[in-house]
Amino acid sequence: MTGQTDLGGAFTLPGASLTVNRMGYGAMQLAGPGVWGPPRDRDAAIAVLRDAVALGINHIDTCDYYGPHVTNQIIREALHPYPDGLVLVTKVGGVRGDGGSWHPAQSPAELTSAIHDNLRNLGLDTLDVVNLRLWGNGHGPADGPLEEQLTTLAGLQQQGLIRHLGVSNVTANQVAEAQRIAPIVCVQNYYNLAHRHDDALIDALAAQGIAYVPFFPLGGFTPLQSSTLESTAASLRVTPMQVALSWLLQRSPNILLIPGTSSVAHLRENVKAAELALPSEVLAELDKIGA
């Protein structure tokens, strides 16, 4: 792949031969409104993916229940055969209901079916990384068992359908339980400048060389709003979202970013955040937002 050589630096997943640039791309917004159905402009969605790869992004986060199936099918149309070094990370553990509702799908049969759906729609024989997405208490992570689910995925890994495993929407206790079942290369949780409940977990994972991948790094469906963020961006002549992404890159070297967009212009704006170095006094002010 061509493009920028330093997208926040590189990170190698533990026990893996997979090295990714820390600025990646999240494909959720490539589906239609509400992550349901096809996009309004399929050609535009394809253009975003191809531009991401051209810019040097080699970590794309996806899921077959985005759409459902739509996002993976667009990725395949845009990028298959996949360029060397491109790492596709997907997740399983959910399903979409009527009208776009979201529901857990955690039985061995449902998880196995989801793996085969991802393989088919992405056009792959093996998935690089699969995250087991737990459903917690409906608002965030909550302690609960994951042995049956992760053991199912570990069995599929032994069959050669999955290279590496991660977990998503989990507590520190669940991460530890998961590591007793199988090697874990990444944790994907809700985290950003204003939502910092995982600070201790990030530091613990960094000490083990495990990637932490924040979803909703820009606030998700409710974008970050902060007068400190706004004034900092204005003083640096960048956007508030670029500041928020740069802060995450500087927060810890094991953080990998997957900001999503359906716009090429917004994609390029996000990528430029990797070039932004925030001074220590600015970081100190931004840290107060989540205090």
PASEBA-1860 file (N, C-alpha, C; in nm, 3 decimals):
! residues 291
1> MTGQTDLG> 0.084/-0.120/0.000/0.000/0.000/0.000/0.087/0.124/0.000 ~ 0.035/0.231/-0.058/0.110/0.355/-0.065/0.046/0.458/0.026 ~ 0.106/0.576/0.028/0.046/0.683/0.107/0.137/0.724/0.221 ~ 0.081/0.777/0.327/0.159/0.826/0.438/0.230/0.710/0.507 ~ 0.351/0.739/0.556/0.431/0.635/0.619/0.416/0.635/0.771 ~ 0.364/0.743/0.830/0.352/0.750/0.975/0.212/0.795/1.012 ~ 0.125/0.700/1.030/-0.012/0.729/1.072/-0.022/0.703/1.222 ~ 0.050/0.787/1.298/0.053/0.769/1.442/0.153/0.666/1.488
9> GAFTLPGA> 0.238/0.619/1.398/0.330/0.512/1.430/0.267/0.376/1.407 ~ 0.343/0.272/1.430/0.296/0.136/1.405/0.286/0.059/1.537 ~ 0.203/-0.044/1.535/0.184/-0.131/1.652/0.173/-0.274/1.603 ~ 0.247/-0.364/1.666/0.240/-0.506/1.631/0.156/-0.579/1.736 ~ 0.054/-0.648/1.691/-0.032/-0.722/1.783/0.049/-0.833/1.851 ~ 0.026/-0.856/1.981/0.110/-0.950/2.055/0.097/-1.093/2.003 ~ 0.211/-1.158/1.990/0.212/-1.296/1.943/0.168/-1.312/1.800 ~ 0.172/-1.201/1.724/0.121/-1.203/1.587/0.224/-1.143/1.492
17> SLTVNRMG> 0.205/-1.172/1.366/0.289/-1.111/1.263/0.219/-0.991/1.201 ~ 0.113/-0.944/1.265/0.032/-0.835/1.211/0.075/-0.703/1.272 ~ 0.126/-0.613/1.188/0.164/-0.479/1.231/0.075/-0.380/1.159 ~ 0.014/-0.289/1.236/-0.079/-0.193/1.177/-0.036/-0.051/1.214 ~ -0.070/0.044/1.128/-0.057/0.184/1.164/-0.164/0.217/1.268 ~ -0.130/0.306/1.361/-0.220/0.330/1.474/-0.345/0.408/1.432 ~ -0.340/0.481/1.324/-0.459/0.545/1.269/-0.523/0.450/1.170 ~ -0.636/0.394/1.209/-0.709/0.302/1.123/-0.840/0.364/1.077
25> YGAMQLAG> -0.932/0.278/1.041/-1.061/0.325/0.990/-1.171/0.230/1.035 ~ -1.282/0.286/1.085/-1.398/0.208/1.124/-1.507/0.218/1.019 ~ -1.554/0.103/0.972/-1.642/0.099/0.854/-1.790/0.105/0.885 ~ -1.829/0.125/1.011/-1.971/0.120/1.047/-2.056/0.216/0.965 ~ -2.006/0.337/0.940/-2.088/0.438/0.873/-2.105/0.415/0.723 ~ -2.046/0.308/0.671/-2.063/0.280/0.528/-2.200/0.222/0.497 ~ -2.269/0.170/0.598/-2.406/0.122/0.577/-2.501/0.240/0.573 ~ -2.628/0.212/0.560/-2.729/0.318/0.552/-2.754/0.383/0.686
33> PGVWGPPR> -2.847/0.476/0.693/-2.879/0.545/0.818/-2.914/0.446/0.929 ~ -2.860/0.471/1.050/-2.883/0.378/1.159/-2.807/0.248/1.144 ~ -2.706/0.247/1.057/-2.626/0.127/1.029/-2.717/0.015/0.978 ~ -2.814/0.056/0.896/-2.917/-0.038/0.849/-2.937/-0.019/0.699 ~ -2.931/-0.129/0.626/-2.955/-0.123/0.482/-2.837/-0.065/0.406 ~ -2.855/-0.046/0.276/-2.746/0.003/0.192/-2.723/0.153/0.210 ~ -2.605/0.200/0.175/-2.578/0.344/0.183/-2.655/0.420/0.076 ~ -2.670/0.549/0.098/-2.736/0.633/-0.002/-2.654/0.636/-0.131
41> DRDAAIAV> -2.520/0.631/-0.116/-2.431/0.641/-0.231/-2.323/0.535/-0.219 ~ -2.346/0.422/-0.285/-2.251/0.310/-0.275/-2.115/0.346/-0.334 ~ -2.115/0.420/-0.443/-1.988/0.460/-0.505/-1.905/0.545/-0.409 ~ -1.972/0.632/-0.333/-1.901/0.716/-0.237/-1.841/0.630/-0.126 ~ -1.914/0.527/-0.084/-1.862/0.438/0.020/-1.737/0.364/-0.030 ~ -1.743/0.319/-0.153/-1.627/0.251/-0.212/-1.509/0.347/-0.222 ~ -1.536/0.471/-0.258/-1.429/0.571/-0.271/-1.360/0.596/-0.136 ~ -1.438/0.599/-0.028/-1.379/0.619/0.104/-1.282/0.506/0.137
49> LRDAVALG> -1.321/0.383/0.115/-1.234/0.269/0.145/-1.107/0.272/0.061 ~ -1.121/0.301/-0.065/-1.003/0.303/-0.151/-0.910/0.418/-0.116 ~ -0.968/0.531/-0.075/-0.885/0.644/-0.034/-0.815/0.612/0.098 ~ -0.882/0.543/0.188/-0.820/0.505/0.315/-0.695/0.422/0.291 ~ -0.704/0.324/0.205/-0.589/0.240/0.175/-0.480/0.321/0.105 ~ -0.519/0.409/0.014/-0.421/0.493/-0.056/-0.347/0.584/0.041 ~ -0.414/0.625/0.149/-0.351/0.711/0.249/-0.258/0.635/0.343 ~ -0.258/0.504/0.334/-0.170/0.423/0.417/-0.239/0.351/0.532
57> INHIDTCD> -0.370/0.366/0.543/-0.443/0.294/0.648/-0.441/0.145/0.617 ~ -0.400/0.065/0.715/-0.393/-0.080/0.693/-0.465/-0.159/0.802 ~ -0.554/-0.090/0.875/-0.636/-0.153/0.978/-0.779/-0.103/0.960 ~ -0.866/-0.192/0.915/-1.007/-0.158/0.895/-1.091/-0.243/0.988 ~ -1.174/-0.175/1.066/-1.263/-0.243/1.161/-1.402/-0.253/1.099 ~ -1.460/-0.372/1.106/-1.590/-0.395/1.043/-1.671/-0.492/1.126 ~ -1.784/-0.532/1.073/-1.873/-0.627/1.141/-1.981/-0.668/1.041 ~ -2.017/-0.796/1.042/-2.116/-0.840/0.944/-2.258/-0.800/0.983
65> YYGPHVTN> -2.281/-0.759/1.109/-2.416/-0.711/1.139/-2.430/-0.561/1.117 ~ -2.331/-0.498/1.057/-2.350/-0.362/1.005/-2.421/-0.374/0.871 ~ -2.545/-0.335/0.869/-2.622/-0.343/0.744/-2.754/-0.418/0.757 ~ -2.758/-0.546/0.793/-2.644/-0.637/0.808/-2.586/-0.679/0.673 ~ -2.465/-0.727/0.676/-2.390/-0.780/0.562/-2.339/-0.670/0.467 ~ -2.406/-0.555/0.468/-2.378/-0.451/0.367/-2.233/-0.403/0.373 ~ -2.187/-0.368/0.494/-2.054/-0.310/0.506/-1.946/-0.407/0.458 ~ -1.955/-0.533/0.497/-1.856/-0.630/0.452/-1.860/-0.649/0.301
73> QIIREALH> -1.978/-0.648/0.246/-1.989/-0.664/0.101/-1.928/-0.545/0.027 ~ -1.943/-0.425/0.082/-1.883/-0.306/0.021/-1.731/-0.313/0.032 ~ -1.681/-0.357/0.146/-1.537/-0.372/0.163/-1.481/-0.468/0.058 ~ -1.551/-0.579/0.040/-1.504/-0.676/-0.060/-1.506/-0.616/-0.201 ~ -1.613/-0.545/-0.234/-1.623/-0.485/-0.366/-1.514/-0.381/-0.388 ~ -1.483/-0.305/-0.285/-1.387/-0.196/-0.299/-1.242/-0.243/-0.301 ~ -1.210/-0.347/-0.224/-1.069/-0.375/-0.196/-1.021/-0.515/-0.232 ~ -1.112/-0.608/-0.261/-1.071/-0.745/-0.293/-1.026/-0.754/-0.438
81> PYPDGLVL> -0.912/-0.823/-0.464/-0.822/-0.891/-0.371/-0.748/-0.791/-0.283 ~ -0.739/-0.824/-0.155/-0.690/-0.729/-0.057/-0.540/-0.708/-0.071 ~ -0.495/-0.584/-0.055/-0.351/-0.557/-0.064/-0.275/-0.621/0.051 ~ -0.149/-0.654/0.026/-0.066/-0.711/0.131/-0.057/-0.615/0.249 ~ -0.068/-0.670/0.368/-0.054/-0.589/0.488/-0.182/-0.530/0.541 ~ -0.292/-0.543/0.467/-0.419/-0.491/0.515/-0.479/-0.588/0.617 ~ -0.510/-0.537/0.736/-0.566/-0.618/0.843/-0.713/-0.581/0.861 ~ -0.799/-0.680/0.844/-0.943/-0.662/0.864/-0.982/-0.722/0.997
89> VTKVGGVR> -1.041/-0.641/1.082/-1.083/-0.684/1.216/-1.235/-0.679/1.221 ~ -1.296/-0.790/1.260/-1.441/-0.794/1.268/-1.485/-0.833/1.409 ~ -1.614/-0.833/1.431/-1.665/-0.871/1.562/-1.789/-0.958/1.544 ~ -1.815/-1.041/1.642/-1.934/-1.126/1.643/-1.997/-1.119/1.782 ~ -2.122/-1.160/1.790/-2.191/-1.160/1.918/-2.322/-1.086/1.914 ~ -2.358/-1.033/1.797/-2.483/-0.960/1.785/-2.555/-0.994/1.656 ~ -2.679/-0.951/1.649/-2.760/-0.971/1.529/-2.858/-0.854/1.520 ~ -2.905/-0.827/1.400/-3.001/-0.719/1.381/-3.142/-0.776/1.368
97> GDGGSWHP> -3.236/-0.705/1.432/-3.375/-0.745/1.425/-3.453/-0.657/1.330 ~ -3.584/-0.673/1.332/-3.671/-0.594/1.245/-3.651/-0.445/1.271 ~ -3.642/-0.371/1.163/-3.630/-0.226/1.175/-3.496/-0.177/1.222 ~ -3.397/-0.266/1.227/-3.263/-0.223/1.263/-3.229/-0.237/1.409 ~ -3.312/-0.302/1.489/-3.283/-0.320/1.631/-3.158/-0.409/1.648 ~ -3.095/-0.397/1.765/-2.971/-0.470/1.795/-2.999/-0.572/1.905 ~ -2.954/-0.697/1.886/-2.979/-0.802/1.983/-2.855/-0.889/2.000 ~ -2.832/-0.942/2.120/-2.721/-1.036/2.139/-2.744/-1.165/2.062
105> AQSPAELT> -2.634/-1.224/2.016/-2.638/-1.354/1.948/-2.512/-1.428/1.991 ~ -2.521/-1.496/2.106/-2.402/-1.543/2.174/-2.393/-1.696/2.186 ~ -2.489/-1.768/2.132/-2.482/-1.914/2.143/-2.373/-1.967/2.050 ~ -2.321/-2.088/2.078/-2.220/-2.145/1.988/-2.266/-2.148/1.842 ~ -2.391/-2.184/1.818/-2.440/-2.190/1.680/-2.443/-2.051/1.617 ~ -2.488/-1.951/1.694/-2.495/-1.815/1.640/-2.356/-1.759/1.612 ~ -2.261/-1.784/1.701/-2.125/-1.735/1.681/-2.060/-1.804/1.561 ~ -2.081/-1.932/1.548/-2.025/-2.006/1.434/-2.084/-1.955/1.303
113> SAIHDNLR> -2.213/-1.933/1.301/-2.278/-1.879/1.182/-2.222/-1.741/1.147 ~ -2.198/-1.659/1.249/-2.147/-1.524/1.226/-2.007/-1.528/1.165 ~ -1.925/-1.621/1.209/-1.791/-1.633/1.151/-1.801/-1.668/1.003 ~ -1.888/-1.760/0.969/-1.902/-1.799/0.829/-1.964/-1.686/0.746 ~ -2.054/-1.607/0.806/-2.108/-1.490/0.736/-1.996/-1.391/0.703 ~ -1.910/-1.365/0.800/-1.798/-1.273/0.777/-1.704/-1.326/0.669 ~ -1.671/-1.452/0.676/-1.581/-1.511/0.576/-1.641/-1.498/0.436 ~ -1.769/-1.532/0.423/-1.834/-1.529/0.292/-1.843/-1.387/0.237
121> NLGLDTLD> -1.889/-1.295/0.319/-1.913/-1.159/0.269/-1.784/-1.080/0.247 ~ -1.679/-1.114/0.320/-1.549/-1.050/0.297/-1.467/-1.121/0.190 ~ -1.507/-1.242/0.155/-1.433/-1.317/0.054/-1.301/-1.369/0.106 ~ -1.302/-1.421/0.229/-1.180/-1.468/0.294/-1.193/-1.615/0.334 ~ -1.077/-1.680/0.349/-1.073/-1.814/0.404/-1.044/-1.812/0.554 ~ -0.978/-1.704/0.598/-0.941/-1.688/0.739/-0.959/-1.542/0.777 ~ -1.014/-1.516/0.895/-1.031/-1.381/0.944/-0.909/-1.342/1.028 ~ -0.853/-1.222/1.003/-0.732/-1.180/1.074/-0.754/-1.172/1.225
129> VVNLRLWG> -0.855/-1.096/1.265/-0.885/-1.077/1.408/-1.037/-1.076/1.424 ~ -1.085/-1.149/1.524/-1.228/-1.148/1.557/-1.243/-1.107/1.702 ~ -1.322/-1.003/1.726/-1.357/-0.961/1.861/-1.488/-1.025/1.903 ~ -1.490/-1.084/2.023/-1.615/-1.127/2.084/-1.677/-1.006/2.150 ~ -1.792/-0.963/2.100/-1.861/-0.845/2.152/-1.965/-0.890/2.254 ~ -1.941/-0.852/2.379/-2.038/-0.882/2.484/-2.137/-0.766/2.497 ~ -2.250/-0.791/2.566/-2.357/-0.693/2.568/-2.375/-0.625/2.702 ~ -2.301/-0.669/2.803/-2.300/-0.599/2.931/-2.438/-0.576/2.988
137> NGHGPADG> -2.459/-0.453/3.039/-2.587/-0.420/3.101/-2.677/-0.337/3.010 ~ -2.641/-0.329/2.883/-2.719/-0.251/2.789/-2.669/-0.109/2.773 ~ -2.586/-0.064/2.868/-2.531/0.071/2.863/-2.378/0.071/2.860 ~ -2.319/-0.044/2.888/-2.174/-0.055/2.893/-2.135/-0.191/2.944 ~ -2.005/-0.213/2.968/-1.961/-0.344/3.016/-2.017/-0.377/3.153 ~ -2.036/-0.505/3.180/-2.078/-0.553/3.312/-2.023/-0.694/3.327 ~ -1.969/-0.724/3.445/-1.913/-0.857/3.467/-2.016/-0.965/3.441 ~ -1.970/-1.070/3.377/-2.055/-1.184/3.344/-1.970/-1.288/3.272
145> PLEEQLTT> -2.020/-1.409/3.259/-1.940/-1.517/3.199/-1.920/-1.497/3.049 ~ -1.804/-1.542/3.002/-1.777/-1.542/2.858/-1.709/-1.670/2.813 ~ -1.700/-1.768/2.905/-1.624/-1.890/2.874/-1.683/-1.964/2.754 ~ -1.815/-1.985/2.752/-1.875/-2.061/2.643/-1.852/-1.992/2.509 ~ -1.873/-1.860/2.507/-1.859/-1.785/2.382/-1.715/-1.789/2.330 ~ -1.622/-1.758/2.418/-1.482/-1.750/2.373/-1.426/-1.888/2.341 ~ -1.470/-1.990/2.414/-1.426/-2.126/2.384/-1.474/-2.167/2.244 ~ -1.594/-2.125/2.208/-1.645/-2.153/2.073/-1.554/-2.089/1.968
153> LAGLQQQG> -1.518/-1.963/1.989/-1.432/-1.894/1.892/-1.292/-1.954/1.891 ~ -1.242/-1.994/2.007/-1.110/-2.057/2.012/-1.110/-2.188/1.933 ~ -1.221/-2.259/1.936/-1.232/-2.381/1.857/-1.229/-2.351/1.708 ~ -1.295/-2.245/1.666/-1.292/-2.205/1.526/-1.153/-2.154/1.487 ~ -1.084/-2.095/1.582/-0.945/-2.054/1.558/-0.857/-2.176/1.532 ~ -0.878/-2.282/1.610/-0.800/-2.404/1.591/-0.830/-2.470/1.457 ~ -0.950/-2.444/1.404/-0.985/-2.496/1.271/-0.924/-2.414/1.158 ~ -0.862/-2.302/1.191/-0.797/-2.218/1.089/-0.887/-2.111/1.032
161> LIRHLGVS> -1.005/-2.089/1.093/-1.096/-1.987/1.041/-1.066/-1.848/1.097 ~ -0.993/-1.842/1.207/-0.959/-1.717/1.275/-0.811/-1.720/1.310 ~ -0.742/-1.608/1.286/-0.601/-1.601/1.326/-0.586/-1.558/1.472 ~ -0.653/-1.450/1.510/-0.633/-1.394/1.643/-0.767/-1.351/1.701 ~ -0.772/-1.347/1.836/-0.895/-1.316/1.906/-0.880/-1.189/1.991 ~ -0.991/-1.115/2.000/-1.000/-1.001/2.088/-1.135/-1.004/2.158 ~ -1.156/-0.907/2.247/-1.284/-0.895/2.317/-1.329/-0.750/2.314 ~ -1.459/-0.729/2.324/-1.516/-0.595/2.312/-1.628/-0.576/2.413
169> NVTANQVA> -1.637/-0.452/2.464/-1.738/-0.414/2.563/-1.724/-0.501/2.688 ~ -1.603/-0.501/2.745/-1.570/-0.592/2.854/-1.511/-0.516/2.973 ~ -1.519/-0.580/3.088/-1.455/-0.530/3.210/-1.314/-0.587/3.220 ~ -1.236/-0.533/3.314/-1.102/-0.586/3.338/-1.109/-0.732/3.383 ~ -1.209/-0.767/3.463/-1.224/-0.907/3.506/-1.250/-0.998/3.388 ~ -1.329/-0.952/3.293/-1.358/-1.035/3.175/-1.235/-1.048/3.085 ~ -1.154/-0.945/3.077/-1.029/-0.956/3.002/-0.942/-1.066/3.063 ~ -0.930/-1.064/3.195/-0.849/-1.166/3.261/-0.905/-1.306/3.239
177> EAQRIAPI> -1.038/-1.320/3.245/-1.100/-1.450/3.219/-1.074/-1.495/3.076 ~ -1.086/-1.401/2.982/-1.062/-1.435/2.841/-0.920/-1.483/2.821 ~ -0.824/-1.422/2.889/-0.683/-1.460/2.871/-0.654/-1.598/2.928 ~ -0.737/-1.644/3.018/-0.720/-1.781/3.067/-0.770/-1.885/2.967 ~ -0.849/-1.839/2.870/-0.906/-1.931/2.770/-0.824/-1.931/2.642 ~ -0.779/-1.814/2.599/-0.707/-1.802/2.472/-0.626/-1.672/2.474 ~ -0.520/-1.665/2.393/-0.445/-1.540/2.383/-0.535/-1.429/2.326 ~ -0.528/-1.311/2.386/-0.607/-1.195/2.344/-0.512/-1.088/2.290
185> VCVQNYYN> -0.538/-1.042/2.168/-0.447/-0.944/2.106/-0.500/-0.801/2.116 ~ -0.631/-0.785/2.143/-0.685/-0.649/2.148/-0.812/-0.647/2.232 ~ -0.839/-0.529/2.287/-0.963/-0.502/2.360/-1.026/-0.379/2.297 ~ -1.155/-0.389/2.267/-1.226/-0.278/2.202/-1.341/-0.234/2.293 ~ -1.326/-0.114/2.350/-1.425/-0.061/2.443/-1.456/0.084/2.411 ~ -1.562/0.134/2.473/-1.601/0.274/2.458/-1.507/0.361/2.541 ~ -1.438/0.453/2.472/-1.341/0.539/2.541/-1.312/0.660/2.453 ~ -1.306/0.775/2.516/-1.264/0.897/2.445/-1.225/1.001/2.548
193> LAHRHDDA> -1.196/1.120/2.501/-1.147/1.228/2.586/-1.238/1.256/2.705 ~ -1.368/1.239/2.688/-1.463/1.270/2.794/-1.511/1.146/2.870 ~ -1.486/1.028/2.817/-1.536/0.903/2.876/-1.416/0.814/2.904 ~ -1.365/0.819/3.028/-1.234/0.761/3.057/-1.237/0.655/3.167 ~ -1.344/0.578/3.172/-1.355/0.475/3.275/-1.249/0.366/3.260 ~ -1.189/0.353/3.142/-1.094/0.245/3.118/-0.948/0.288/3.134 ~ -0.921/0.399/3.198/-0.782/0.445/3.211/-0.691/0.337/3.270 ~ -0.732/0.276/3.379/-0.648/0.173/3.442/-0.632/0.051/3.353
201> LIDALAAQ> -0.740/0.013/3.283/-0.732/-0.103/3.194/-0.635/-0.076/3.079 ~ -0.640/0.043/3.023/-0.548/0.077/2.914/-0.404/0.062/2.958 ~ -0.373/0.111/3.077/-0.236/0.103/3.126/-0.194/-0.042/3.151 ~ -0.286/-0.123/3.204/-0.256/-0.264/3.228/-0.232/-0.339/3.097 ~ -0.313/-0.309/2.996/-0.295/-0.374/2.866/-0.165/-0.329/2.800 ~ -0.131/-0.201/2.814/-0.006/-0.151/2.756/0.114/-0.226/2.813 ~ 0.109/-0.256/2.943/0.219/-0.328/3.006/0.233/-0.469/2.949 ~ 0.124/-0.522/2.894/0.127/-0.657/2.834/0.146/-0.653/2.683
209> GIAYVPFF> 0.152/-0.533/2.626/0.166/-0.520/2.480/0.039/-0.551/2.404 ~ -0.077/-0.539/2.470/-0.206/-0.568/2.407/-0.269/-0.438/2.359 ~ -0.324/-0.440/2.240/-0.385/-0.320/2.181/-0.516/-0.287/2.250 ~ -0.540/-0.157/2.265/-0.668/-0.107/2.312/-0.726/-0.021/2.200 ~ -0.846/-0.056/2.156/-0.907/0.009/2.040/-1.037/0.075/2.084 ~ -1.036/0.207/2.104/-1.158/0.273/2.150/-1.262/0.283/2.039 ~ -1.384/0.234/2.067/-1.492/0.266/1.973/-1.560/0.394/2.020 ~ -1.622/0.461/1.926/-1.674/0.596/1.947/-1.566/0.691/1.998
217> PLGGFTPL> -1.449/0.693/1.930/-1.341/0.782/1.975/-1.375/0.929/1.963 ~ -1.479/0.959/1.885/-1.524/1.097/1.870/-1.660/1.119/1.936 ~ -1.704/1.024/2.016/-1.830/1.039/2.087/-1.946/0.962/2.030 ~ -1.926/0.900/1.913/-2.031/0.817/1.855/-2.148/0.899/1.806 ~ -2.268/0.855/1.845/-2.390/0.920/1.798/-2.412/1.055/1.864 ~ -2.333/1.084/1.970/-2.339/1.215/2.037/-2.198/1.273/2.037 ~ -2.162/1.349/1.934/-2.025/1.399/1.921/-1.981/1.479/2.043 ~ -1.850/1.471/2.071/-1.793/1.539/2.186/-1.821/1.689/2.181
225> QSSTLEST> -1.859/1.743/2.294/-1.883/1.887/2.307/-1.808/1.935/2.431 ~ -1.717/2.031/2.413/-1.641/2.083/2.526/-1.585/2.219/2.488 ~ -1.602/2.317/2.576/-1.546/2.449/2.550/-1.393/2.444/2.549 ~ -1.335/2.360/2.634/-1.189/2.344/2.634/-1.142/2.286/2.502 ~ -1.213/2.185/2.454/-1.178/2.124/2.326/-1.190/2.227/2.213 ~ -1.297/2.305/2.214/-1.319/2.405/2.110/-1.209/2.511/2.112 ~ -1.176/2.562/2.230/-1.075/2.668/2.238/-0.936/2.616/2.203 ~ -0.907/2.493/2.243/-0.778/2.433/2.208/-0.764/2.419/2.057
233> AASLRVTP> -0.869/2.370/1.994/-0.866/2.354/1.848/-0.848/2.487/1.779 ~ -0.919/2.588/1.825/-0.908/2.721/1.764/-0.766/2.775/1.776 ~ -0.704/2.755/1.892/-0.568/2.806/1.912/-0.467/2.735/1.824 ~ -0.493/2.609/1.794/-0.401/2.530/1.711/-0.438/2.534/1.563 ~ -0.551/2.597/1.532/-0.600/2.608/1.394/-0.627/2.471/1.332 ~ -0.689/2.385/1.413/-0.733/2.254/1.368/-0.876/2.235/1.416 ~ -0.936/2.120/1.386/-1.074/2.096/1.429/-1.075/2.031/1.567 ~ -1.185/2.047/1.642/-1.196/1.978/1.772/-1.178/1.827/1.761
241> MQVALSWL> -1.229/1.768/1.654/-1.217/1.624/1.639/-1.072/1.581/1.615 ~ -0.995/1.664/1.545/-0.854/1.633/1.527/-0.780/1.637/1.660 ~ -0.815/1.733/1.745/-0.755/1.739/1.878/-0.791/1.614/1.958 ~ -0.918/1.573/1.953/-0.963/1.456/2.030/-0.890/1.329/1.983 ~ -0.869/1.315/1.854/-0.797/1.198/1.802/-0.649/1.203/1.839 ~ -0.589/1.320/1.828/-0.449/1.334/1.865/-0.427/1.303/2.012 ~ -0.521/1.349/2.096/-0.511/1.320/2.240/-0.510/1.168/2.263 ~ -0.593/1.096/2.193/-0.597/0.950/2.208/-0.464/0.887/2.167
249> LQRSPNIL> -0.407/0.932/2.056/-0.279/0.876/2.011/-0.169/0.902/2.113 ~ -0.176/1.017/2.180/-0.074/1.050/2.279/-0.105/0.993/2.417 ~ -0.226/0.945/2.436/-0.266/0.890/2.566/-0.184/0.766/2.601 ~ -0.166/0.675/2.506/-0.091/0.553/2.532/-0.049/0.490/2.399 ~ 0.071/0.433/2.392/0.119/0.379/2.263/0.045/0.255/2.216 ~ -0.036/0.192/2.302/-0.110/0.074/2.260/-0.250/0.107/2.209 ~ -0.285/0.236/2.204/-0.417/0.275/2.153/-0.413/0.280/2.001 ~ -0.507/0.209/1.939/-0.526/0.210/1.794/-0.660/0.277/1.765
257> LIPGTSSV> -0.661/0.367/1.668/-0.783/0.443/1.639/-0.857/0.388/1.518 ~ -0.990/0.392/1.525/-1.073/0.348/1.413/-1.189/0.447/1.391 ~ -1.159/0.576/1.376/-1.269/0.670/1.352/-1.339/0.638/1.221 ~ -1.469/0.651/1.221/-1.547/0.617/1.102/-1.602/0.740/1.033 ~ -1.626/0.726/0.905/-1.688/0.831/0.826/-1.732/0.773/0.693 ~ -1.828/0.840/0.630/-1.868/0.802/0.494/-1.825/0.908/0.394 ~ -1.735/0.998/0.436/-1.691/1.110/0.353/-1.540/1.105/0.334 ~ -1.495/1.117/0.210/-1.352/1.121/0.182/-1.288/1.243/0.249
265> AHLRENVK> -1.355/1.357/0.244/-1.300/1.479/0.305/-1.282/1.461/0.455 ~ -1.382/1.402/0.520/-1.373/1.379/0.665/-1.266/1.275/0.697 ~ -1.255/1.174/0.613/-1.149/1.074/0.630/-1.012/1.140/0.631 ~ -0.987/1.226/0.535/-0.857/1.292/0.525/-0.833/1.385/0.643 ~ -0.939/1.447/0.691/-0.930/1.532/0.811/-0.890/1.449/0.932 ~ -0.951/1.332/0.947/-0.915/1.244/1.058/-0.769/1.200/1.050 ~ -0.725/1.164/0.931/-0.588/1.115/0.913/-0.487/1.223/0.951 ~ -0.517/1.347/0.921/-0.425/1.456/0.954/-0.405/1.471/1.105
273> AAELALPS> -0.497/1.419/1.184/-0.481/1.424/1.329/-0.356/1.351/1.375 ~ -0.313/1.251/1.297/-0.193/1.176/1.333/-0.067/1.261/1.323 ~ -0.075/1.374/1.251/0.041/1.462/1.238/0.046/1.567/1.347 ~ -0.058/1.575/1.428/-0.071/1.680/1.528/-0.008/1.636/1.660 ~ 0.091/1.711/1.706/0.155/1.684/1.834/0.108/1.788/1.935 ~ 0.037/1.745/2.036/-0.017/1.837/2.136/0.088/1.865/2.243 ~ 0.115/1.992/2.273/0.212/2.026/2.379/0.165/1.975/2.515 ~ 0.258/1.958/2.607/0.226/1.901/2.738/0.123/1.985/2.814
281> EVLAELDK> 0.133/2.119/2.800/0.037/2.202/2.872/-0.104/2.189/2.815 ~ -0.114/2.164/2.684/-0.244/2.141/2.622/-0.300/2.007/2.667 ~ -0.215/1.905/2.671/-0.259/1.774/2.719/-0.313/1.783/2.862 ~ -0.246/1.861/2.946/-0.289/1.876/3.084/-0.429/1.939/3.092 ~ -0.455/2.037/3.008/-0.587/2.101/3.006/-0.693/2.005/2.956 ~ -0.660/1.929/2.850/-0.755/1.833/2.795/-0.786/1.721/2.892 ~ -0.687/1.681/2.970/-0.708/1.574/3.068/-0.817/1.611/3.168 ~ -0.836/1.739/3.192/-0.936/1.783/3.289/-1.079/1.757/3.241
289> IGA> -1.096/1.741/3.110/-1.232/1.720/3.056/-1.294/1.593/3.111 ~ -1.214/1.488/3.120/-1.267/1.359/3.167/-1.244/1.336/3.315 ~ -1.195/1.437/3.385/-1.164/1.419/3.529/-1.292/1.412/3.611
END
